[in-house]
Amino acid sequence: MNIIVITGASSGLGREFAMQLDQCNFLIDEIWLIARRKERLEEVALLLSHPCRILPYDLTTNEGILGYENELKQTNPMIKMLINCSGFGFVGKFGQIALKEQASMIDLNCKALTQITYLSIPYMKSRSRIIQLASSASFMPQPGFAVYAASKSYVLSFARALSEELRKDNIFVTAVCPGPVRTEFFEHAEKYGKSFTFKKYTMVDTKQVVHKAIKNSLQGKTISVYGLPMNLFYFFSKIIPHKWLLTGLRMFH
Ligand SMILES: NC(=O)c1ccc[n+]([C@@H]2O[C@H](COP(=O)([O-])OP(=O)(O)OC[C@H]3O[C@@H](n4cnc5c(N)ncnc54)[C@H](OP(=O)(O)O)[C@@H]3O)[C@@H](O)[C@H]2O)c1
């Protein structure tokens, strides 16, 4: 059985990946949708033409990870594509965000993404694909978004290394690095502090980001960055010393 696995499928980018991949001409038997909110996953499933498997797991718990591992063992599928979208972030000064929430960002964005990837690879074959949701926040340290940006740097670094390791098996890994995207993300992110105003002006819709991510994944690209502002940011973050960029950012704090 050929499947696509999407974490964070109950909203935002994960939901959009489900919608767009459902329309692609891949030979897929089932789409597996993972997130905590079961009813939201069921709503997404109703919109798709492929049969779906609803897996309402909290991926920060052992039960969630074990649930996925058991589902794989029982079904023994061939994973054509894994898209790791589950993730969240809190804007705010490091010491002002509750320790529990700082830790849970790392648990979901880094630990769970690593666990899901690790469990999925044995079920992949030549031409399978992995899409990891990083962020433009991964390009350099971000005061006021410190742990989130660091967690996304982990995702980017991990994806790039894994892409090299799996190249010989013809399995392609793409890190998707969007700037601000119109999703539920910012409803939770601004619990402790406000994002920079300029983020609102560079905000884009899920459709274009996901369309480009799928295209770049099929092209075997390691990094997918949508839009001119984020491509410029990516370019300058590679050529300008981060110390200088961080000094420049001080005027916004
Ligand atoms: N929106 C942006 O501006 C932006 C920019 C760059 C990168 N990203 C990244 O893109 C990814 C998707 O974000 P989004 O913008 O689509 O945000 P979103 O709409 O808030 O979606 C986040 C998804 O993660 C799931 N999730 C949260 N906690 C979970 C848990 N403990 N276990 C399993 N699933 C969990 C949520 O589902 P449930 O609540 O149902 O569990 C939801 O489906 C994230 O990794 C985010 O960091 C977003």
The ligand as a Tripos MOL2 file, in Angstrom:
@<TRIPOS>MOLECULE
LIG
   48    52     1     0     0
SMALL
NO_CHARGES

@<TRIPOS>ATOM
      1 N1          2.6940   30.1980    9.6200 N.am      1 LIG1
      2 C1          3.9270   30.6560    9.5210 C.2       1 LIG1
      3 O1          4.1520   31.8760    9.4510 O.2       1 LIG1
      4 C2          5.0860   29.6970    9.4550 C.ar      1 LIG1
      5 C3          6.3020   30.1860    8.9430 C.ar      1 LIG1
      6 C4          7.3850   29.3340    8.8490 C.ar      1 LIG1
      7 C5          7.2770   28.0270    9.2750 C.ar      1 LIG1
      8 N2          6.0880   27.5640    9.7990 N.ar      1 LIG1
      9 C6          6.0460   26.1730   10.2490 C.3       1 LIG1
     10 O2          5.1000   25.4750    9.4710 O.3       1 LIG1
     11 C7          4.5590   24.3850   10.2430 C.3       1 LIG1
     12 C8          3.0480   24.4250   10.1470 C.3       1 LIG1
     13 O3          2.6050   25.6230   10.7770 O.3       1 LIG1
     14 P1          1.2780   26.3770   10.3490 P.3       1 LIG1
     15 O4          1.6530   27.7500    9.9760 O.co2     1 LIG1
     16 O5          0.5010   25.5430    9.4050 O.co2     1 LIG1
     17 O6          0.5790   26.4960   11.7790 O.3       1 LIG1
     18 P2         -0.8110   25.8940   12.3080 P.3       1 LIG1
     19 O7         -1.9110   26.2290   11.3790 O.co2     1 LIG1
     20 O8         -0.8990   26.3560   13.7240 O.co2     1 LIG1
     21 O9         -0.5530   24.3130   12.2570 O.3       1 LIG1
     22 C9          0.2380   23.6340   13.2040 C.3       1 LIG1
     23 C10        -0.1300   22.1730   13.1630 C.3       1 LIG1
     24 O10         0.6460   21.4840   14.1660 O.3       1 LIG1
     25 C11        -0.2410   20.6030   14.8670 C.3       1 LIG1
     26 N3          0.2460   20.3390   16.2110 N.ar      1 LIG1
     27 C12         0.4410   21.2630   17.1990 C.ar      1 LIG1
     28 N4          0.8220   20.6420   18.3170 N.ar      1 LIG1
     29 C13         0.8620   19.3040   18.0340 C.ar      1 LIG1
     30 C14         1.1720   18.1460   18.7960 C.ar      1 LIG1
     31 N5          1.5380   18.2300   20.0930 N.pl3     1 LIG1
     32 N6          1.1130   16.9280   18.1960 N.ar      1 LIG1
     33 C15         0.7390   16.8430   16.8770 C.ar      1 LIG1
     34 N7          0.4480   17.8840   16.1160 N.ar      1 LIG1
     35 C16         0.4910   19.1160   16.6990 C.ar      1 LIG1
     36 C17        -1.5710   21.3550   14.8870 C.3       1 LIG1
     37 O11        -2.6540   20.4630   15.0350 O.3       1 LIG1
     38 P3         -3.4550   20.1800   16.4140 P.3       1 LIG1
     39 O12        -3.5660   21.4730   17.1490 O.co2     1 LIG1
     40 O13        -4.7510   19.6200   15.9360 O.co2     1 LIG1
     41 O14        -2.6100   19.1620   17.1210 O.co2     1 LIG1
     42 C18        -1.5990   21.9270   13.4790 C.3       1 LIG1
     43 O15        -2.1230   20.9870   12.5790 O.3       1 LIG1
     44 C19         5.1110   24.5490   11.6480 C.3       1 LIG1
     45 O16         6.2190   23.6910   11.8130 O.3       1 LIG1
     46 C20         5.5780   25.9910   11.6880 C.3       1 LIG1
     47 O17         6.6280   26.1770   12.6010 O.3       1 LIG1
     48 C21         5.0000   28.3690    9.8760 C.ar      1 LIG1
@<TRIPOS>BOND
     1     1     2 1
     2     2     3 2
     3     2     4 1
     4     4     5 ar
     5     4    48 ar
     6     5     6 ar
     7     6     7 ar
     8     7     8 ar
     9     8     9 1
    10     8    48 ar
    11     9    10 1
    12     9    46 1
    13    10    11 1
    14    11    12 1
    15    11    44 1
    16    12    13 1
    17    13    14 1
    18    14    15 2
    19    14    16 1
    20    14    17 1
    21    17    18 1
    22    18    19 2
    23    18    20 1
    24    18    21 1
    25    21    22 1
    26    22    23 1
    27    23    24 1
    28    23    42 1
    29    24    25 1
    30    25    26 1
    31    25    36 1
    32    26    27 ar
    33    26    35 ar
    34    27    28 ar
    35    28    29 ar
    36    29    30 ar
    37    29    35 ar
    38    30    31 1
    39    30    32 ar
    40    32    33 ar
    41    33    34 ar
    42    34    35 ar
    43    36    37 1
    44    36    42 1
    45    37    38 1
    46    38    39 2
    47    38    40 1
    48    38    41 1
    49    42    43 1
    50    44    45 1
    51    44    46 1
    52    46    47 1
@<TRIPOS>SUBSTRUCTURE
     1 LIG1         1 GROUP 0 **** ****
